[in-house]
Amino acid sequence: MVVMFSIPTLFYGNRLRPGSIKLKSDMYQGGGSIIGNTFIKGTDYRMQVNLCDDKYGNIIRCDSSGSLATSNFVGSVYYEDGIIALKSPHLF
């Protein structure tokens, strides 16, 4: 599952500035179980996920504790085209 964002040139000019991308999203975590033919609802919560670019065209999580894992990217930024592509199936 890939999600694409297109940012019009009206907002950024010639190209997006590296290091300026910041995205926030709520990731929904549903809970529950199936017993027989009945669904028993559990506790539901939302977890906020913060994403940013690493100035090299990669989208990474920037809200983790400790050092950032820059080799584990979840998307790409195409600075000249104004396109952001999230390639993680968990961040739709």
Backbone as CSV, one residue per row, in Angstrom:
resi,resn,N_x,N_y,N_z,CA_x,CA_y,CA_z,C_x,C_y,C_z
1,MET,0.853,-1.163,0.000,0.000,0.000,0.000,0.902,1.230,0.000
2,VAL,0.703,2.102,-0.948,1.496,3.325,-1.081,0.547,4.518,-1.055
3,VAL,0.918,5.552,-0.320,0.139,6.786,-0.257,0.998,7.896,-0.850
4,MET,0.418,8.657,-1.783,1.144,9.739,-2.451,0.537,11.082,-2.058
5,PHE,1.396,12.042,-1.745,1.004,13.421,-1.496,1.657,14.282,-2.566
6,SER,0.881,15.133,-3.193,1.405,16.058,-4.188,1.217,17.478,-3.663
7,ILE,2.303,18.209,-3.542,2.267,19.567,-3.020,2.453,20.522,-4.198
8,PRO,1.486,21.409,-4.452,1.593,22.331,-5.582,2.786,23.281,-5.465
9,THR,3.366,23.650,-6.592,4.522,24.551,-6.596,4.181,25.928,-6.031
10,LEU,2.931,26.264,-5.948,2.504,27.522,-5.347,3.000,27.631,-3.906
11,PHE,3.127,26.491,-3.212,3.510,26.491,-1.812,5.009,26.380,-1.568
12,TYR,5.791,25.956,-2.558,7.215,25.762,-2.287,8.157,26.359,-3.318
13,GLY,7.694,26.853,-4.431,8.581,27.466,-5.413,9.245,26.440,-6.314
14,ASN,10.581,26.481,-6.446,11.308,25.579,-7.348,11.408,24.158,-6.821
15,ARG,11.606,24.009,-5.528,11.730,22.670,-4.944,11.442,22.738,-3.449
16,LEU,11.075,21.607,-2.863,10.893,21.534,-1.418,12.253,21.648,-0.747
17,ARG,12.308,22.315,0.368,13.557,22.461,1.106,13.869,21.171,1.870
18,PRO,15.032,20.570,1.664,15.401,19.373,2.429,15.426,19.662,3.930
19,GLY,14.830,18.770,4.696,14.765,18.935,6.139,13.535,19.678,6.619
20,SER,12.658,20.089,5.708,11.489,20.875,6.095,10.200,20.050,6.170
21,ILE,10.240,18.774,5.832,9.038,17.947,5.808,8.764,17.405,7.204
22,LYS,7.557,17.670,7.719,7.112,17.140,9.006,5.661,16.691,8.835
23,LEU,5.388,15.426,9.111,4.051,14.862,8.997,3.645,14.260,10.332
24,LYS,2.383,14.449,10.710,1.838,13.842,11.926,0.587,13.078,11.546
25,SER,0.426,11.913,12.140,-0.737,11.093,11.852,-1.101,10.278,13.084
26,ASP,-2.370,9.940,13.185,-2.829,9.034,14.226,-2.956,7.647,13.625
27,MET,-2.279,6.683,14.230,-2.375,5.305,13.786,-3.360,4.613,14.715
28,TYR,-4.405,4.042,14.139,-5.476,3.449,14.926,-5.133,2.022,15.300
29,GLN,-5.258,1.705,16.567,-5.015,0.358,17.052,-6.334,-0.141,17.634
30,GLY,-7.011,-0.981,16.883,-8.268,-1.541,17.374,-7.995,-2.780,18.197
31,GLY,-8.911,-3.104,19.051,-8.742,-4.288,19.874,-10.008,-5.113,19.890
32,GLY,-9.880,-6.353,20.205,-11.043,-7.209,20.304,-10.696,-8.632,19.950
33,SER,-11.681,-9.484,20.077,-11.470,-10.888,19.760,-12.782,-11.495,19.285
34,ILE,-12.683,-12.607,18.605,-13.854,-13.319,18.117,-14.010,-14.591,18.936
35,ILE,-15.166,-14.722,19.560,-15.491,-15.927,20.325,-16.728,-16.530,19.685
36,GLY,-16.559,-17.677,19.038,-17.663,-18.271,18.284,-17.992,-17.411,17.088
37,ASN,-19.217,-16.917,17.014,-19.634,-16.008,15.943,-19.782,-14.577,16.446
38,THR,-19.307,-14.289,17.655,-19.495,-12.977,18.268,-18.158,-12.253,18.379
39,PHE,-18.170,-10.965,17.998,-16.986,-10.124,18.147,-17.089,-9.385,19.473
40,ILE,-16.108,-9.541,20.327,-16.044,-8.857,21.615,-15.085,-7.680,21.465
41,LYS,-15.623,-6.463,21.606,-14.803,-5.275,21.414,-13.877,-5.077,22.604
42,GLY,-12.617,-4.803,22.300,-11.623,-4.542,23.343,-11.362,-3.060,23.463
43,THR,-10.212,-2.704,23.975,-9.856,-1.294,24.123,-9.267,-0.777,22.811
44,ASP,-9.732,0.368,22.401,-9.238,1.023,21.184,-8.419,2.243,21.585
45,TYR,-7.379,2.509,20.848,-6.615,3.719,21.108,-5.936,4.167,19.822
46,ARG,-5.511,5.395,19.825,-4.783,5.969,18.698,-3.375,6.302,19.152
47,MET,-2.419,5.995,18.306,-1.024,6.290,18.596,-0.545,7.318,17.576
48,GLN,-0.017,8.426,18.042,0.458,9.453,17.118,1.819,9.072,16.569
49,VAL,1.966,9.223,15.253,3.218,8.925,14.567,3.712,10.223,13.933
50,ASN,4.968,10.572,14.200,5.582,11.760,13.615,6.639,11.326,12.614
51,LEU,6.521,11.860,11.399,7.464,11.544,10.330,8.173,12.817,9.890
52,CYS,9.404,12.682,9.441,10.159,13.810,8.908,11.120,13.289,7.840
53,ASP,11.692,14.214,7.086,12.671,13.798,6.083,14.077,13.946,6.641
54,ASP,14.992,13.161,6.096,16.373,13.151,6.589,17.324,13.996,5.731
55,LYS,16.778,14.874,4.898,17.523,15.764,4.000,18.160,15.034,2.815
56,TYR,17.931,13.721,2.705,18.464,12.937,1.590,17.356,12.286,0.770
57,GLY,16.104,12.668,0.998,14.992,12.133,0.224,14.276,10.967,0.866
58,ASN,14.591,10.649,2.112,13.932,9.542,2.814,13.017,10.079,3.903
59,ILE,11.875,9.435,4.101,10.971,9.758,5.196,11.223,8.740,6.308
60,ILE,11.490,9.240,7.512,11.760,8.370,8.658,10.857,8.789,9.820
61,ARG,10.704,7.904,10.799,10.011,8.267,12.032,10.950,9.122,12.858
62,CYS,10.455,10.256,13.321,11.326,11.154,14.082,10.832,11.359,15.502
63,ASP,10.020,10.453,16.021,9.532,10.594,17.384,9.969,9.444,18.292
64,SER,10.931,8.674,17.845,11.385,7.550,18.652,12.346,8.043,19.737
65,SER,12.396,7.314,20.840,13.325,7.688,21.895,14.723,7.176,21.530
66,GLY,15.718,7.901,21.927,17.085,7.515,21.577,17.468,8.036,20.215
67,SER,18.431,7.406,19.595,18.893,7.857,18.286,17.932,7.403,17.185
68,LEU,17.859,8.173,16.105,16.972,7.854,14.988,17.589,6.774,14.117
69,ALA,16.760,5.826,13.703,17.222,4.767,12.800,17.059,5.269,11.376
70,THR,18.081,5.895,10.843,17.984,6.518,9.528,17.979,5.511,8.397
71,SER,18.334,4.262,8.648,18.310,3.269,7.577,16.935,2.631,7.411
72,ASN,16.037,2.832,8.353,14.687,2.275,8.283,13.712,3.360,7.856
73,PHE,13.632,3.602,6.561,12.752,4.665,6.106,11.409,4.097,5.663
74,VAL,10.360,4.927,5.803,9.000,4.505,5.489,8.459,5.176,4.233
75,GLY,9.269,6.002,3.593,8.814,6.681,2.394,9.920,7.475,1.737
76,SER,9.549,8.206,0.700,10.504,9.008,-0.064,9.933,10.382,-0.339
77,VAL,10.830,11.353,-0.496,10.460,12.710,-0.892,11.153,13.009,-2.206
78,TYR,10.393,13.524,-3.152,10.950,13.978,-4.427,10.885,15.504,-4.398
79,TYR,11.979,16.122,-3.950,12.015,17.546,-3.655,11.675,18.408,-4.867
80,GLU,12.209,18.082,-6.031,11.989,18.906,-7.216,10.552,18.817,-7.725
81,ASP,9.894,17.679,-7.501,8.543,17.460,-8.012,7.459,17.770,-6.990
82,GLY,7.814,17.937,-5.719,6.827,18.202,-4.680,5.977,16.992,-4.348
83,ILE,6.561,15.806,-4.414,5.816,14.567,-4.168,6.400,13.853,-2.965
84,ILE,5.506,13.386,-2.089,5.879,12.577,-0.935,5.181,11.233,-1.087
85,ALA,5.929,10.145,-1.008,5.373,8.791,-1.134,5.653,8.031,0.150
86,LEU,4.583,7.626,0.842,4.721,6.776,2.024,4.557,5.340,1.574
87,LYS,5.542,4.497,1.856,5.559,3.128,1.346,5.303,2.087,2.433
88,SER,4.913,2.524,3.619,4.659,1.582,4.703,3.173,1.220,4.706
89,PRO,2.821,-0.054,4.788,1.405,-0.437,4.797,0.700,-0.048,6.087
90,HIS,1.439,0.351,7.119,0.831,0.723,8.381,0.462,2.202,8.450
91,LEU,0.907,2.998,7.489,0.687,4.454,7.517,-0.197,4.905,6.364
92,PHE,-1.339,4.278,6.197,-2.217,4.651,5.071,-3.024,5.893,5.387
